Amino acid sequence: MKLFDIVTLIKDLPELKLYRGQVGTIVEQYDPQIFEVEFSDMKGRTYALETLKEEQLMVLRYQPCEEREKLSA
């Protein structure tokens, strides 16, 4: 995962009012596995900005990847 990747939550976080499937953008990386993620609505208005662990997220891909190495690029 890297800056500006589009990610989705893979675990519910009810204490943050965020749930599996919600989509956000990585806007900061603090450690190799810790990210600041901005969640915005369809009009671009931010409704949450949270520090999350890599294990709570999955990168969304909008094009086919032919090789595993391309996934980490």
N, CA, C, O and CB atoms as a CASP TS submission, in Angstrom:
PFRMAT TS
TARGET T0000
AUTHOR 0000-0000-0000
METHOD Language model
MODEL 1
PARENT N/A
ATOM      1  N   MET     1       0.844  -1.176   0.000  1.00  0.00           N
ATOM      2  CA  MET     1       0.000   0.000   0.000  1.00  0.00           C
ATOM      3  C   MET     1       0.888   1.237   0.000  1.00  0.00           C
ATOM      4  O   MET     1       1.983   1.253   0.561  1.00  0.00           O
ATOM      5  CB  MET     1      -0.960   0.000   1.217  1.00  0.00           C
ATOM      6  N   LYS     2       0.365   2.273  -0.655  1.00  0.00           N
ATOM      7  CA  LYS     2       1.159   3.492  -0.762  1.00  0.00           C
ATOM      8  C   LYS     2       0.233   4.704  -0.814  1.00  0.00           C
ATOM      9  O   LYS     2      -0.986   4.571  -0.919  1.00  0.00           O
ATOM     10  CB  LYS     2       2.074   3.448  -2.013  1.00  0.00           C
ATOM     11  N   LEU     3       0.829   5.868  -0.739  1.00  0.00           N
ATOM     12  CA  LEU     3       0.112   7.126  -0.773  1.00  0.00           C
ATOM     13  C   LEU     3      -0.806   7.197  -1.994  1.00  0.00           C
ATOM     14  O   LEU     3      -0.397   6.862  -3.105  1.00  0.00           O
ATOM     15  CB  LEU     3       1.095   8.294  -0.776  1.00  0.00           C
ATOM     16  N   PHE     4      -2.028   7.629  -1.785  1.00  0.00           N
ATOM     17  CA  PHE     4      -3.073   7.824  -2.792  1.00  0.00           C
ATOM     18  C   PHE     4      -3.709   6.543  -3.316  1.00  0.00           C
ATOM     19  O   PHE     4      -4.528   6.604  -4.233  1.00  0.00           O
ATOM     20  CB  PHE     4      -2.510   8.573  -3.934  1.00  0.00           C
ATOM     21  N   ASP     5      -3.357   5.381  -2.760  1.00  0.00           N
ATOM     22  CA  ASP     5      -4.077   4.156  -3.107  1.00  0.00           C
ATOM     23  C   ASP     5      -5.525   4.283  -2.634  1.00  0.00           C
ATOM     24  O   ASP     5      -5.801   4.855  -1.579  1.00  0.00           O
ATOM     25  CB  ASP     5      -3.391   2.899  -2.472  1.00  0.00           C
ATOM     26  N   ILE     6      -6.437   3.742  -3.433  1.00  0.00           N
ATOM     27  CA  ILE     6      -7.844   3.655  -3.047  1.00  0.00           C
ATOM     28  C   ILE     6      -8.012   2.324  -2.319  1.00  0.00           C
ATOM     29  O   ILE     6      -7.645   1.268  -2.834  1.00  0.00           O
ATOM     30  CB  ILE     6      -8.815   3.767  -4.305  1.00  0.00           C
ATOM     31  N   VAL     7      -8.570   2.393  -1.119  1.00  0.00           N
ATOM     32  CA  VAL     7      -8.681   1.198  -0.278  1.00  0.00           C
ATOM     33  C   VAL     7     -10.114   1.029   0.210  1.00  0.00           C
ATOM     34  O   VAL     7     -10.919   1.960   0.176  1.00  0.00           O
ATOM     35  CB  VAL     7      -7.713   1.281   0.922  1.00  0.00           C
ATOM     36  N   THR     8     -10.404  -0.176   0.661  1.00  0.00           N
ATOM     37  CA  THR     8     -11.690  -0.451   1.299  1.00  0.00           C
ATOM     38  C   THR     8     -11.433  -1.124   2.641  1.00  0.00           C
ATOM     39  O   THR     8     -10.455  -1.851   2.813  1.00  0.00           O
ATOM     40  CB  THR     8     -12.595  -1.344   0.392  1.00  0.00           C
ATOM     41  N   LEU     9     -12.318  -0.871   3.572  1.00  0.00           N
ATOM     42  CA  LEU     9     -12.223  -1.536   4.870  1.00  0.00           C
ATOM     43  C   LEU     9     -12.612  -2.996   4.723  1.00  0.00           C
ATOM     44  O   LEU     9     -13.570  -3.318   4.020  1.00  0.00           O
ATOM     45  CB  LEU     9     -13.119  -0.838   5.918  1.00  0.00           C
ATOM     46  N   ILE    10     -11.881  -3.874   5.378  1.00  0.00           N
ATOM     47  CA  ILE    10     -12.238  -5.291   5.360  1.00  0.00           C
ATOM     48  C   ILE    10     -12.768  -5.758   6.713  1.00  0.00           C
ATOM     49  O   ILE    10     -13.129  -6.923   6.878  1.00  0.00           O
ATOM     50  CB  ILE    10     -11.032  -6.131   4.960  1.00  0.00           C
ATOM     51  N   LYS    11     -12.812  -4.843   7.677  1.00  0.00           N
ATOM     52  CA  LYS    11     -13.348  -5.153   9.000  1.00  0.00           C
ATOM     53  C   LYS    11     -14.240  -4.006   9.442  1.00  0.00           C
ATOM     54  O   LYS    11     -13.955  -2.844   9.153  1.00  0.00           O
ATOM     55  CB  LYS    11     -12.207  -5.401  10.032  1.00  0.00           C
ATOM     56  N   ASP    12     -15.318  -4.332  10.144  1.00  0.00           N
ATOM     57  CA  ASP    12     -16.158  -3.297  10.733  1.00  0.00           C
ATOM     58  C   ASP    12     -15.411  -2.605  11.868  1.00  0.00           C
ATOM     59  O   ASP    12     -14.714  -3.247  12.652  1.00  0.00           O
ATOM     60  CB  ASP    12     -17.485  -3.896  11.243  1.00  0.00           C
ATOM     61  N   LEU    13     -15.568  -1.287  11.941  1.00  0.00           N
ATOM     62  CA  LEU    13     -14.999  -0.486  13.023  1.00  0.00           C
ATOM     63  C   LEU    13     -16.129   0.356  13.617  1.00  0.00           C
ATOM     64  O   LEU    13     -16.143   1.575  13.446  1.00  0.00           O
ATOM     65  CB  LEU    13     -13.811   0.424  12.510  1.00  0.00           C
ATOM     66  N   PRO    14     -17.078  -0.283  14.314  1.00  0.00           N
ATOM     67  CA  PRO    14     -18.252   0.444  14.802  1.00  0.00           C
ATOM     68  C   PRO    14     -17.912   1.593  15.754  1.00  0.00           C
ATOM     69  O   PRO    14     -18.653   2.573  15.835  1.00  0.00           O
ATOM     70  CB  PRO    14     -19.181  -0.512  15.494  1.00  0.00           C
ATOM     71  N   GLU    15     -16.807   1.477  16.466  1.00  0.00           N
ATOM     72  CA  GLU    15     -16.411   2.553  17.375  1.00  0.00           C
ATOM     73  C   GLU    15     -16.049   3.828  16.610  1.00  0.00           C
ATOM     74  O   GLU    15     -16.071   4.922  17.174  1.00  0.00           O
ATOM     75  CB  GLU    15     -15.226   2.107  18.237  1.00  0.00           C
ATOM     76  N   LEU    16     -15.715   3.683  15.319  1.00  0.00           N
ATOM     77  CA  LEU    16     -15.404   4.824  14.456  1.00  0.00           C
ATOM     78  C   LEU    16     -16.548   5.128  13.487  1.00  0.00           C
ATOM     79  O   LEU    16     -16.453   6.045  12.671  1.00  0.00           O
ATOM     80  CB  LEU    16     -14.118   4.557  13.676  1.00  0.00           C
ATOM     81  N   LYS    17     -17.631   4.347  13.585  1.00  0.00           N
ATOM     82  CA  LYS    17     -18.778   4.450  12.674  1.00  0.00           C
ATOM     83  C   LYS    17     -18.346   4.213  11.225  1.00  0.00           C
ATOM     84  O   LYS    17     -18.838   4.866  10.304  1.00  0.00           O
ATOM     85  CB  LYS    17     -19.451   5.835  12.809  1.00  0.00           C
ATOM     86  N   LEU    18     -17.419   3.269  11.039  1.00  0.00           N
ATOM     87  CA  LEU    18     -16.950   2.843   9.726  1.00  0.00           C
ATOM     88  C   LEU    18     -17.166   1.341   9.614  1.00  0.00           C
ATOM     89  O   LEU    18     -16.994   0.597  10.580  1.00  0.00           O
ATOM     90  CB  LEU    18     -15.444   3.218   9.505  1.00  0.00           C
ATOM     91  N   TYR    19     -17.551   0.906   8.397  1.00  0.00           N
ATOM     92  CA  TYR    19     -17.934  -0.490   8.231  1.00  0.00           C
ATOM     93  C   TYR    19     -17.315  -1.101   6.984  1.00  0.00           C
ATOM     94  O   TYR    19     -16.981  -0.401   6.028  1.00  0.00           O
ATOM     95  CB  TYR    19     -19.442  -0.615   8.171  1.00  0.00           C
ATOM     96  N   ARG    20     -17.173  -2.401   7.012  1.00  0.00           N
ATOM     97  CA  ARG    20     -16.594  -3.159   5.905  1.00  0.00           C
ATOM     98  C   ARG    20     -17.205  -2.715   4.575  1.00  0.00           C
ATOM     99  O   ARG    20     -18.423  -2.597   4.438  1.00  0.00           O
ATOM    100  CB  ARG    20     -16.810  -4.672   6.115  1.00  0.00           C
ATOM    101  N   GLY    21     -16.329  -2.474   3.608  1.00  0.00           N
ATOM    102  CA  GLY    21     -16.781  -2.064   2.286  1.00  0.00           C
ATOM    103  C   GLY    21     -16.708  -0.572   2.035  1.00  0.00           C
ATOM    104  O   GLY    21     -16.772  -0.142   0.883  1.00  0.00           O
ATOM    105  N   GLN    22     -16.576   0.231   3.082  1.00  0.00           N
ATOM    106  CA  GLN    22     -16.449   1.672   2.856  1.00  0.00           C
ATOM    107  C   GLN    22     -15.099   1.956   2.208  1.00  0.00           C
ATOM    108  O   GLN    22     -14.087   1.338   2.538  1.00  0.00           O
ATOM    109  CB  GLN    22     -16.601   2.467   4.191  1.00  0.00           C
ATOM    110  N   VAL    23     -15.113   2.904   1.281  1.00  0.00           N
ATOM    111  CA  VAL    23     -13.950   3.189   0.442  1.00  0.00           C
ATOM    112  C   VAL    23     -13.307   4.505   0.856  1.00  0.00           C
ATOM    113  O   VAL    23     -13.992   5.492   1.128  1.00  0.00           O
ATOM    114  CB  VAL    23     -14.349   3.234  -1.043  1.00  0.00           C
ATOM    115  N   GLY    24     -11.968   4.500   0.897  1.00  0.00           N
ATOM    116  CA  GLY    24     -11.216   5.707   1.235  1.00  0.00           C
ATOM    117  C   GLY    24      -9.934   5.804   0.433  1.00  0.00           C
ATOM    118  O   GLY    24      -9.625   4.940  -0.387  1.00  0.00           O
ATOM    119  N   THR    25      -9.198   6.868   0.685  1.00  0.00           N
ATOM    120  CA  THR    25      -7.923   7.123   0.010  1.00  0.00           C
ATOM    121  C   THR    25      -6.828   7.275   1.050  1.00  0.00           C
ATOM    122  O   THR    25      -7.006   7.985   2.040  1.00  0.00           O
ATOM    123  CB  THR    25      -8.006   8.388  -0.885  1.00  0.00           C
ATOM    124  N   ILE    26      -5.696   6.617   0.836  1.00  0.00           N
ATOM    125  CA  ILE    26      -4.557   6.789   1.730  1.00  0.00           C
ATOM    126  C   ILE    26      -3.974   8.175   1.484  1.00  0.00           C
ATOM    127  O   ILE    26      -3.568   8.494   0.366  1.00  0.00           O
ATOM    128  CB  ILE    26      -3.478   5.670   1.509  1.00  0.00           C
ATOM    129  N   VAL    27      -3.933   9.002   2.535  1.00  0.00           N
ATOM    130  CA  VAL    27      -3.425  10.364   2.397  1.00  0.00           C
ATOM    131  C   VAL    27      -2.123  10.595   3.170  1.00  0.00           C
ATOM    132  O   VAL    27      -1.495  11.645   3.037  1.00  0.00           O
ATOM    133  CB  VAL    27      -4.473  11.346   2.866  1.00  0.00           C
ATOM    134  N   GLU    28      -1.727   9.620   3.968  1.00  0.00           N
ATOM    135  CA  GLU    28      -0.465   9.719   4.712  1.00  0.00           C
ATOM    136  C   GLU    28      -0.040   8.323   5.128  1.00  0.00           C
ATOM    137  O   GLU    28      -0.877   7.464   5.407  1.00  0.00           O
ATOM    138  CB  GLU    28      -0.606  10.652   5.960  1.00  0.00           C
ATOM    139  N   GLN    29       1.275   8.102   5.168  1.00  0.00           N
ATOM    140  CA  GLN    29       1.821   6.835   5.661  1.00  0.00           C
ATOM    141  C   GLN    29       2.747   7.161   6.816  1.00  0.00           C
ATOM    142  O   GLN    29       3.714   7.907   6.660  1.00  0.00           O
ATOM    143  CB  GLN    29       2.577   6.041   4.530  1.00  0.00           C
ATOM    144  N   TYR    30       2.444   6.591   7.987  1.00  0.00           N
ATOM    145  CA  TYR    30       3.235   6.870   9.193  1.00  0.00           C
ATOM    146  C   TYR    30       4.323   5.838   9.422  1.00  0.00           C
ATOM    147  O   TYR    30       5.434   6.177   9.829  1.00  0.00           O
ATOM    148  CB  TYR    30       2.332   6.927  10.406  1.00  0.00           C
ATOM    149  N   ASP    31       4.009   4.601   9.165  1.00  0.00           N
ATOM    150  CA  ASP    31       4.930   3.476   9.278  1.00  0.00           C
ATOM    151  C   ASP    31       4.635   2.571   8.087  1.00  0.00           C
ATOM    152  O   ASP    31       3.667   2.812   7.366  1.00  0.00           O
ATOM    153  CB  ASP    31       4.772   2.705  10.666  1.00  0.00           C
ATOM    154  N   PRO    32       5.440   1.541   7.862  1.00  0.00           N
ATOM    155  CA  PRO    32       5.170   0.656   6.722  1.00  0.00           C
ATOM    156  C   PRO    32       3.760   0.059   6.720  1.00  0.00           C
ATOM    157  O   PRO    32       3.236  -0.284   5.661  1.00  0.00           O
ATOM    158  CB  PRO    32       6.175  -0.460   6.709  1.00  0.00           C
ATOM    159  N   GLN    33       3.146  -0.066   7.894  1.00  0.00           N
ATOM    160  CA  GLN    33       1.824  -0.699   7.954  1.00  0.00           C
ATOM    161  C   GLN    33       0.769   0.176   8.631  1.00  0.00           C
ATOM    162  O   GLN    33      -0.284  -0.328   9.023  1.00  0.00           O
ATOM    163  CB  GLN    33       1.924  -2.016   8.686  1.00  0.00           C
ATOM    164  N   ILE    34       1.030   1.472   8.775  1.00  0.00           N
ATOM    165  CA  ILE    34       0.085   2.400   9.407  1.00  0.00           C
ATOM    166  C   ILE    34      -0.198   3.557   8.447  1.00  0.00           C
ATOM    167  O   ILE    34       0.722   4.209   7.953  1.00  0.00           O
ATOM    168  CB  ILE    34       0.645   2.933  10.770  1.00  0.00           C
ATOM    169  N   PHE    35      -1.496   3.800   8.190  1.00  0.00           N
ATOM    170  CA  PHE    35      -1.894   4.787   7.185  1.00  0.00           C
ATOM    171  C   PHE    35      -2.999   5.700   7.699  1.00  0.00           C
ATOM    172  O   PHE    35      -3.844   5.286   8.492  1.00  0.00           O
ATOM    173  CB  PHE    35      -2.351   4.087   5.914  1.00  0.00           C
ATOM    174  N   GLU    36      -2.982   6.935   7.240  1.00  0.00           N
ATOM    175  CA  GLU    36      -4.098   7.855   7.441  1.00  0.00           C
ATOM    176  C   GLU    36      -4.996   7.708   6.210  1.00  0.00           C
ATOM    177  O   GLU    36      -4.541   7.865   5.077  1.00  0.00           O
ATOM    178  CB  GLU    36      -3.603   9.363   7.643  1.00  0.00           C
ATOM    179  N   VAL    37      -6.254   7.409   6.442  1.00  0.00           N
ATOM    180  CA  VAL    37      -7.188   7.173   5.344  1.00  0.00           C
ATOM    181  C   VAL    37      -8.327   8.185   5.433  1.00  0.00           C
ATOM    182  O   VAL    37      -8.946   8.364   6.481  1.00  0.00           O
ATOM    183  CB  VAL    37      -7.738   5.713   5.380  1.00  0.00           C
ATOM    184  N   GLU    38      -8.583   8.838   4.304  1.00  0.00           N
ATOM    185  CA  GLU    38      -9.678   9.796   4.214  1.00  0.00           C
ATOM    186  C   GLU    38     -10.869   9.131   3.527  1.00  0.00           C
ATOM    187  O   GLU    38     -10.736   8.565   2.442  1.00  0.00           O
ATOM    188  CB  GLU    38      -9.237  11.076   3.445  1.00  0.00           C
ATOM    189  N   PHE    39     -12.022   9.205   4.164  1.00  0.00           N
ATOM    190  CA  PHE    39     -13.267   8.675   3.621  1.00  0.00           C
ATOM    191  C   PHE    39     -14.136   9.854   3.210  1.00  0.00           C
ATOM    192  O   PHE    39     -14.409  10.744   4.015  1.00  0.00           O
ATOM    193  CB  PHE    39     -14.005   7.760   4.659  1.00  0.00           C
ATOM    194  N   SER    40     -14.569   9.855   1.949  1.00  0.00           N
ATOM    195  CA  SER    40     -15.366  10.965   1.409  1.00  0.00           C
ATOM    196  C   SER    40     -16.631  10.431   0.761  1.00  0.00           C
ATOM    197  O   SER    40     -16.678   9.288   0.305  1.00  0.00           O
ATOM    198  CB  SER    40     -14.547  11.787   0.388  1.00  0.00           C
ATOM    199  N   ASP    41     -17.663  11.281   0.727  1.00  0.00           N
ATOM    200  CA  ASP    41     -18.901  10.884   0.062  1.00  0.00           C
ATOM    201  C   ASP    41     -18.790  11.128  -1.448  1.00  0.00           C
ATOM    202  O   ASP    41     -17.736  11.542  -1.931  1.00  0.00           O
ATOM    203  CB  ASP    41     -20.108  11.659   0.650  1.00  0.00           C
ATOM    204  N   MET    42     -19.856  10.876  -2.180  1.00  0.00           N
ATOM    205  CA  MET    42     -19.844  10.982  -3.639  1.00  0.00           C
ATOM    206  C   MET    42     -19.644  12.419  -4.124  1.00  0.00           C
ATOM    207  O   MET    42     -19.328  12.639  -5.293  1.00  0.00           O
ATOM    208  CB  MET    42     -21.138  10.432  -4.204  1.00  0.00           C
ATOM    209  N   LYS    43     -19.824  13.388  -3.243  1.00  0.00           N
ATOM    210  CA  LYS    43     -19.607  14.793  -3.601  1.00  0.00           C
ATOM    211  C   LYS    43     -18.237  15.286  -3.169  1.00  0.00           C
ATOM    212  O   LYS    43     -17.926  16.469  -3.306  1.00  0.00           O
ATOM    213  CB  LYS    43     -20.681  15.666  -2.978  1.00  0.00           C
ATOM    214  N   GLY    44     -17.411  14.376  -2.645  1.00  0.00           N
ATOM    215  CA  GLY    44     -16.056  14.730  -2.247  1.00  0.00           C
ATOM    216  C   GLY    44     -15.933  15.320  -0.854  1.00  0.00           C
ATOM    217  O   GLY    44     -14.870  15.820  -0.487  1.00  0.00           O
ATOM    218  N   ARG    45     -17.005  15.271  -0.071  1.00  0.00           N
ATOM    219  CA  ARG    45     -16.972  15.799   1.295  1.00  0.00           C
ATOM    220  C   ARG    45     -16.443  14.722   2.245  1.00  0.00           C
ATOM    221  O   ARG    45     -16.969  13.611   2.294  1.00  0.00           O
ATOM    222  CB  ARG    45     -18.389  16.278   1.741  1.00  0.00           C
ATOM    223  N   THR    46     -15.407  15.064   2.989  1.00  0.00           N
ATOM    224  CA  THR    46     -14.819  14.126   3.944  1.00  0.00           C
ATOM    225  C   THR    46     -15.786  13.876   5.094  1.00  0.00           C
ATOM    226  O   THR    46     -16.309  14.816   5.693  1.00  0.00           O
ATOM    227  CB  THR    46     -13.471  14.660   4.478  1.00  0.00           C
ATOM    228  N   TYR    47     -16.020  12.595   5.398  1.00  0.00           N
ATOM    229  CA  TYR    47     -16.852  12.256   6.547  1.00  0.00           C
ATOM    230  C   TYR    47     -16.055  11.516   7.627  1.00  0.00           C
ATOM    231  O   TYR    47     -16.550  11.321   8.737  1.00  0.00           O
ATOM    232  CB  TYR    47     -18.037  11.406   6.101  1.00  0.00           C
ATOM    233  N   ALA    48     -14.831  11.104   7.307  1.00  0.00           N
ATOM    234  CA  ALA    48     -13.973  10.468   8.315  1.00  0.00           C
ATOM    235  C   ALA    48     -12.521  10.556   7.862  1.00  0.00           C
ATOM    236  O   ALA    48     -12.222  10.473   6.670  1.00  0.00           O
ATOM    237  CB  ALA    48     -14.388   8.978   8.550  1.00  0.00           C
ATOM    238  N   LEU    49     -11.640  10.723   8.812  1.00  0.00           N
ATOM    239  CA  LEU    49     -10.198  10.722   8.581  1.00  0.00           C
ATOM    240  C   LEU    49      -9.597   9.947   9.739  1.00  0.00           C
ATOM    241  O   LEU    49      -9.563  10.431  10.871  1.00  0.00           O
ATOM    242  CB  LEU    49      -9.599  12.194   8.475  1.00  0.00           C
ATOM    243  N   GLU    50      -9.124   8.742   9.452  1.00  0.00           N
ATOM    244  CA  GLU    50      -8.697   7.836  10.526  1.00  0.00           C
ATOM    245  C   GLU    50      -7.338   7.202  10.234  1.00  0.00           C
ATOM    246  O   GLU    50      -6.976   6.973   9.080  1.00  0.00           O
ATOM    247  CB  GLU    50      -9.741   6.742  10.734  1.00  0.00           C
ATOM    248  N   THR    51      -6.600   6.926  11.299  1.00  0.00           N
ATOM    249  CA  THR    51      -5.345   6.192  11.214  1.00  0.00           C
ATOM    250  C   THR    51      -5.668   4.709  11.353  1.00  0.00           C
ATOM    251  O   THR    51      -6.236   4.272  12.354  1.00  0.00           O
ATOM    252  CB  THR    51      -4.324   6.663  12.313  1.00  0.00           C
ATOM    253  N   LEU    52      -5.292   3.941  10.323  1.00  0.00           N
ATOM    254  CA  LEU    52      -5.655   2.526  10.276  1.00  0.00           C
ATOM    255  C   LEU    52      -4.443   1.661   9.956  1.00  0.00           C
ATOM    256  O   LEU    52      -3.451   2.123   9.392  1.00  0.00           O
ATOM    257  CB  LEU    52      -6.758   2.291   9.239  1.00  0.00           C
ATOM    258  N   LYS    53      -4.555   0.397  10.331  1.00  0.00           N
ATOM    259  CA  LYS    53      -3.498  -0.578  10.053  1.00  0.00           C
ATOM    260  C   LYS    53      -3.736  -1.245   8.703  1.00  0.00           C
ATOM    261  O   LYS    53      -4.873  -1.372   8.250  1.00  0.00           O
ATOM    262  CB  LYS    53      -3.426  -1.642  11.171  1.00  0.00           C
ATOM    263  N   GLU    54      -2.649  -1.665   8.072  1.00  0.00           N
ATOM    264  CA  GLU    54      -2.732  -2.354   6.789  1.00  0.00           C
ATOM    265  C   GLU    54      -3.682  -3.548   6.856  1.00  0.00           C
ATOM    266  O   GLU    54      -4.403  -3.815   5.894  1.00  0.00           O
ATOM    267  CB  GLU    54      -1.346  -2.813   6.346  1.00  0.00           C
ATOM    268  N   GLU    55      -3.694  -4.260   7.964  1.00  0.00           N
ATOM    269  CA  GLU    55      -4.534  -5.457   8.110  1.00  0.00           C
ATOM    270  C   GLU    55      -6.034  -5.139   8.094  1.00  0.00           C
ATOM    271  O   GLU    55      -6.853  -6.049   7.967  1.00  0.00           O
ATOM    272  CB  GLU    55      -4.185  -6.172   9.404  1.00  0.00           C
ATOM    273  N   GLN    56      -6.400  -3.866   8.219  1.00  0.00           N
ATOM    274  CA  GLN    56      -7.798  -3.455   8.192  1.00  0.00           C
ATOM    275  C   GLN    56      -8.267  -3.035   6.798  1.00  0.00           C
ATOM    276  O   GLN    56      -9.441  -2.727   6.594  1.00  0.00           O
ATOM    277  CB  GLN    56      -8.012  -2.320   9.161  1.00  0.00           C
ATOM    278  N   LEU    57      -7.327  -3.027   5.837  1.00  0.00           N
ATOM    279  CA  LEU    57      -7.587  -2.453   4.524  1.00  0.00           C
ATOM    280  C   LEU    57      -7.263  -3.409   3.390  1.00  0.00           C
ATOM    281  O   LEU    57      -6.494  -4.356   3.553  1.00  0.00           O
ATOM    282  CB  LEU    57      -6.800  -1.191   4.355  1.00  0.00           C
ATOM    283  N   MET    58      -7.867  -3.142   2.232  1.00  0.00           N
ATOM    284  CA  MET    58      -7.533  -3.849   1.001  1.00  0.00           C
ATOM    285  C   MET    58      -7.484  -2.808  -0.110  1.00  0.00           C
ATOM    286  O   MET    58      -8.382  -1.974  -0.223  1.00  0.00           O
ATOM    287  CB  MET    58      -8.573  -4.994   0.681  1.00  0.00           C
ATOM    288  N   VAL    59      -6.437  -2.854  -0.931  1.00  0.00           N
ATOM    289  CA  VAL    59      -6.307  -1.939  -2.060  1.00  0.00           C
ATOM    290  C   VAL    59      -7.280  -2.363  -3.150  1.00  0.00           C
ATOM    291  O   VAL    59      -7.394  -3.547  -3.469  1.00  0.00           O
ATOM    292  CB  VAL    59      -4.848  -1.913  -2.599  1.00  0.00           C
ATOM    293  N   LEU    60      -7.981  -1.386  -3.717  1.00  0.00           N
ATOM    294  CA  LEU    60      -8.872  -1.649  -4.845  1.00  0.00           C
ATOM    295  C   LEU    60      -8.092  -1.457  -6.133  1.00  0.00           C
ATOM    296  O   LEU    60      -7.288  -0.533  -6.253  1.00  0.00           O
ATOM    297  CB  LEU    60     -10.123  -0.721  -4.810  1.00  0.00           C
ATOM    298  N   ARG    61      -8.335  -2.331  -7.089  1.00  0.00           N
ATOM    299  CA  ARG    61      -7.615  -2.295  -8.370  1.00  0.00           C
ATOM    300  C   ARG    61      -8.627  -2.122  -9.491  1.00  0.00           C
ATOM    301  O   ARG    61      -9.659  -2.792  -9.513  1.00  0.00           O
ATOM    302  CB  ARG    61      -6.765  -3.593  -8.585  1.00  0.00           C
ATOM    303  N   TYR    62      -8.332  -1.231 -10.411  1.00  0.00           N
ATOM    304  CA  TYR    62      -9.251  -0.924 -11.496  1.00  0.00           C
ATOM    305  C   TYR    62      -8.760  -1.401 -12.854  1.00  0.00           C
ATOM    306  O   TYR    62      -9.324  -1.045 -13.889  1.00  0.00           O
ATOM    307  CB  TYR    62      -9.494   0.547 -11.545  1.00  0.00           C
ATOM    308  N   GLN    63      -7.705  -2.209 -12.843  1.00  0.00           N
ATOM    309  CA  GLN    63      -7.201  -2.775 -14.091  1.00  0.00           C
ATOM    310  C   GLN    63      -6.593  -4.135 -13.793  1.00  0.00           C
ATOM    311  O   GLN    63      -6.190  -4.396 -12.659  1.00  0.00           O
ATOM    312  CB  GLN    63      -6.157  -1.832 -14.762  1.00  0.00           C
ATOM    313  N   PRO    64      -6.521  -5.004 -14.793  1.00  0.00           N
ATOM    314  CA  PRO    64      -5.960  -6.339 -14.557  1.00  0.00           C
ATOM    315  C   PRO    64      -4.463  -6.272 -14.273  1.00  0.00           C
ATOM    316  O   PRO    64      -3.752  -5.411 -14.792  1.00  0.00           O
ATOM    317  CB  PRO    64      -6.222  -7.247 -15.765  1.00  0.00           C
ATOM    318  N   CYS    65      -4.008  -7.188 -13.450  1.00  0.00           N
ATOM    319  CA  CYS    65      -2.582  -7.309 -13.150  1.00  0.00           C
ATOM    320  C   CYS    65      -2.113  -8.643 -13.697  1.00  0.00           C
ATOM    321  O   CYS    65      -2.661  -9.689 -13.350  1.00  0.00           O
ATOM    322  CB  CYS    65      -2.297  -7.192 -11.608  1.00  0.00           C
ATOM    323  N   GLU    66      -1.097  -8.608 -14.556  1.00  0.00           N
ATOM    324  CA  GLU    66      -0.603  -9.835 -15.165  1.00  0.00           C
ATOM    325  C   GLU    66       0.366 -10.584 -14.265  1.00  0.00           C
ATOM    326  O   GLU    66       0.495 -11.804 -14.359  1.00  0.00           O
ATOM    327  CB  GLU    66       0.064  -9.525 -16.475  1.00  0.00           C
ATOM    328  N   GLU    67       1.046  -9.849 -13.392  1.00  0.00           N
ATOM    329  CA  GLU    67       2.061 -10.471 -12.531  1.00  0.00           C
ATOM    330  C   GLU    67       1.854 -10.016 -11.088  1.00  0.00           C
ATOM    331  O   GLU    67       1.379  -8.908 -10.843  1.00  0.00           O
ATOM    332  CB  GLU    67       3.500 -10.113 -13.015  1.00  0.00           C
ATOM    333  N   ARG    68       2.207 -10.864 -10.153  1.00  0.00           N
ATOM    334  CA  ARG    68       2.092 -10.548  -8.733  1.00  0.00           C
ATOM    335  C   ARG    68       2.912  -9.310  -8.381  1.00  0.00           C
ATOM    336  O   ARG    68       2.482  -8.520  -7.541  1.00  0.00           O
ATOM    337  CB  ARG    68       2.543 -11.740  -7.884  1.00  0.00           C
ATOM    338  N   GLU    69       4.080  -9.115  -8.995  1.00  0.00           N
ATOM    339  CA  GLU    69       4.950  -7.984  -8.692  1.00  0.00           C
ATOM    340  C   GLU    69       4.251  -6.660  -8.994  1.00  0.00           C
ATOM    341  O   GLU    69       4.527  -5.662  -8.329  1.00  0.00           O
ATOM    342  CB  GLU    69       6.255  -8.087  -9.490  1.00  0.00           C
ATOM    343  N   LYS    70       3.376  -6.627  -9.955  1.00  0.00           N
ATOM    344  CA  LYS    70       2.675  -5.399 -10.313  1.00  0.00           C
ATOM    345  C   LYS    70       1.718  -4.973  -9.226  1.00  0.00           C
ATOM    346  O   LYS    70       1.383  -3.792  -9.135  1.00  0.00           O
ATOM    347  CB  LYS    70       1.928  -5.575 -11.614  1.00  0.00           C
ATOM    348  N   LEU    71       1.265  -5.906  -8.389  1.00  0.00           N
ATOM    349  CA  LEU    71       0.356  -5.582  -7.306  1.00  0.00           C
ATOM    350  C   LEU    71       1.008  -4.700  -6.254  1.00  0.00           C
ATOM    351  O   LEU    71       0.336  -3.881  -5.626  1.00  0.00           O
ATOM    352  CB  LEU    71      -0.154  -6.843  -6.669  1.00  0.00           C
ATOM    353  N   SER    72       2.304  -4.859  -6.057  1.00  0.00           N
ATOM    354  CA  SER    72       2.980  -4.076  -5.031  1.00  0.00           C
ATOM    355  C   SER    72       3.548  -2.774  -5.580  1.00  0.00           C
ATOM    356  O   SER    72       4.064  -1.956  -4.819  1.00  0.00           O
ATOM    357  CB  SER    72       4.086  -4.891  -4.404  1.00  0.00           C
ATOM    358  N   ALA    73       3.460  -2.576  -6.880  1.00  0.00           N
ATOM    359  CA  ALA    73       3.978  -1.348  -7.500  1.00  0.00           C
ATOM    360  C   ALA    73       3.098  -0.155  -7.242  1.00  0.00           C
ATOM    361  O   ALA    73       3.403   0.947  -7.698  1.00  0.00           O
ATOM    362  CB  ALA    73       4.133  -1.535  -8.982  1.00  0.00           C
TER
END
